[in-house]
Amino acid sequence: MRRARLLPGLLVTVAAAAAACGGSDKPAPTKGAYLKEANGVCRVANEKLTSSALKAFADGDTSAARIEKFAKDSGYPTLDRLIGDLRALTPPKGDDDRVAAIYDALQDAVDKTKADPKLLTATGESEPFQNANEKANAYGLKACGAGV
């Protein structure tokens, strides 16, 4: 089924960015604690996207129109919430820029696919979420860089 290829980065994926991550008076968490919390946030988003995709594509229709409708109705709202939730987390001390780069790459991918929905079916080097996934995985955000 094409669904698995269609959304690898949508989850990031996700993916998928904490420019000013957090704003609380709490001390910065350890990297391990941060990864546990952020990966948990991504797992919830991944589960929601997977469930929504299974329903949206249950009849096997993976046309460009169906993919775009899924992205608008479910994918983008879930990713927008995911990015907001991740940005609300306080990153480990000294990792602000690295974490921001991950979430910025995710936001960039979302913005690109909103502007050009055909990118939602791109694979390989053209896959818009690849950069965010790679950055997330390299940092240890495996659930965020896994895709659906």
Phi, psi and omega per residue, in radians:
M1 nan 2.511 -3.056
R2 -1.353 -0.268 -3.102
R3 -0.954 -0.716 -3.088
A4 -1.105 -0.601 3.116
R5 -1.393 -0.550 -3.032
L6 -1.108 -0.684 -3.008
L7 -1.974 0.376 -3.036
P8 -1.001 -0.635 -3.124
G9 -1.602 -0.385 -3.127
L10 -0.977 -0.328 -3.130
L11 -1.722 -0.515 -3.135
V12 -0.491 0.615 0.421
T13 -0.013 1.176 -2.872
V14 -2.822 2.355 0.481
A15 2.908 -0.353 -1.704
A16 -1.610 nan nan
A17 nan 1.395 -3.061
A18 -2.056 1.502 -3.088
A19 -0.989 -0.833 3.129
A20 -2.198 0.306 -3.103
C21 -0.059 1.889 3.031
G22 1.359 2.890 3.125
G23 -2.810 0.336 -3.094
S24 -1.513 2.984 3.118
D25 -1.558 0.052 3.129
K26 -1.183 2.579 3.056
P27 -1.173 2.700 3.130
A28 -1.094 2.426 3.128
P29 -1.317 2.896 2.988
T30 -1.209 2.860 3.111
K31 -1.091 -0.712 3.135
G32 -1.056 -0.764 3.129
A33 -1.161 -0.696 3.113
Y34 -1.108 -0.816 -3.130
L35 -1.065 -0.706 3.132
K36 -1.080 -0.805 -3.109
E37 -1.214 -0.819 -3.111
A38 -1.149 -0.735 3.095
N39 -1.103 -0.597 3.075
G40 -1.123 -0.739 3.086
V41 -1.061 -0.751 -3.140
C42 -1.193 -0.666 3.111
R43 -1.058 -0.729 3.123
V44 -1.086 -0.790 3.126
A45 -1.132 -0.723 3.118
N46 -1.050 -0.776 3.133
E47 -1.092 -0.722 3.126
K48 -1.129 -0.789 3.140
L49 -1.136 -0.728 3.132
T50 -1.088 -0.827 3.137
S51 -1.058 -0.793 3.133
S52 -1.116 -0.703 -3.136
A53 -1.162 -0.707 3.120
L54 -1.050 -0.682 3.108
K55 -1.250 -0.797 -3.057
A56 -1.143 -0.562 -3.059
F57 -1.977 0.342 -3.096
A58 -1.021 -0.530 -3.113
D59 -1.513 0.038 3.104
G60 1.504 -0.053 3.137
D61 -1.342 1.904 3.091
T62 -2.055 0.623 3.111
S63 -1.124 2.808 3.126
A64 -1.013 -0.694 3.137
A65 -1.110 -0.729 -3.138
R66 -1.178 -0.719 3.130
I67 -1.092 -0.780 -3.140
E68 -1.115 -0.722 3.111
K69 -1.092 -0.782 3.109
F70 -1.030 -0.794 -3.127
A71 -1.045 -0.799 -3.116
K72 -1.201 -0.739 -3.055
D73 -1.361 -0.604 -3.017
S74 -2.265 -0.827 -3.049
G75 -1.042 -0.977 -3.089
Y76 -1.145 -0.767 3.095
P77 -1.031 -0.690 3.124
T78 -1.174 -0.758 3.131
L79 -1.176 -0.690 3.101
D80 -1.070 -0.740 3.105
R81 -1.147 -0.740 3.124
L82 -1.017 -0.852 -3.133
I83 -1.066 -0.759 3.109
G84 -1.079 -0.759 3.133
D85 -1.123 -0.705 3.130
L86 -1.192 -0.720 3.127
R87 -1.139 -0.426 3.141
A88 -1.327 -0.279 3.130
L89 -1.349 2.531 3.060
T90 -1.479 2.133 -3.132
P91 -1.340 2.871 3.071
P92 -1.068 2.614 -3.139
K93 -0.976 2.284 3.114
G94 1.499 -0.122 -3.110
D95 -1.826 0.131 -3.078
D96 -0.905 -0.875 -3.081
D97 -1.172 -0.692 -3.120
R98 -1.169 -0.755 3.119
V99 -1.162 -0.719 3.109
A100 -1.046 -0.692 3.138
A101 -1.106 -0.625 3.108
I102 -1.131 -0.903 -3.068
Y103 -1.248 -0.549 3.047
D104 -1.145 -0.668 3.103
A105 -1.141 -0.675 3.082
L106 -1.125 -0.808 3.135
Q107 -1.082 -0.698 3.112
D108 -1.059 -0.752 3.136
A109 -1.130 -0.743 3.104
V110 -1.067 -0.816 -3.130
D111 -1.067 -0.726 3.134
K112 -1.116 -0.735 -3.120
T113 -1.288 -0.492 3.044
K114 -1.159 -0.679 3.137
A115 -1.290 -0.554 -3.118
D116 -2.432 1.486 -3.076
P117 -1.003 -0.363 3.103
K118 -1.057 -0.434 3.128
L119 -1.152 -0.305 -3.135
L120 -1.104 -0.388 -3.134
T121 -1.817 0.073 3.140
A122 -1.200 2.589 3.114
T123 -2.270 2.986 3.091
G124 1.087 -2.427 -3.087
E125 -1.092 -0.419 -3.120
S126 -1.463 -0.208 -3.087
E127 -1.100 2.054 -2.999
P128 -1.139 -0.374 -3.107
F129 -1.648 0.012 -3.075
Q130 -1.026 -0.815 -3.116
N131 -1.066 -0.791 3.129
A132 -1.117 -0.737 3.121
N133 -1.080 -0.773 -3.136
E134 -1.096 -0.781 3.132
K135 -1.109 -0.750 -3.137
A136 -1.099 -0.821 -3.137
N137 -1.107 -0.720 -3.139
A138 -1.097 -0.560 -3.129
Y139 -1.422 -0.376 -3.103
G140 1.966 0.094 3.117
L141 -1.547 1.166 -3.039
K142 -1.094 -0.697 3.114
A143 -1.209 -0.514 -3.135
C144 -1.356 -0.508 -3.114
G145 -1.726 0.141 -3.056
A146 -1.468 -0.493 -3.034
G147 1.312 -3.048 -3.121
V148 -1.659 nan nan
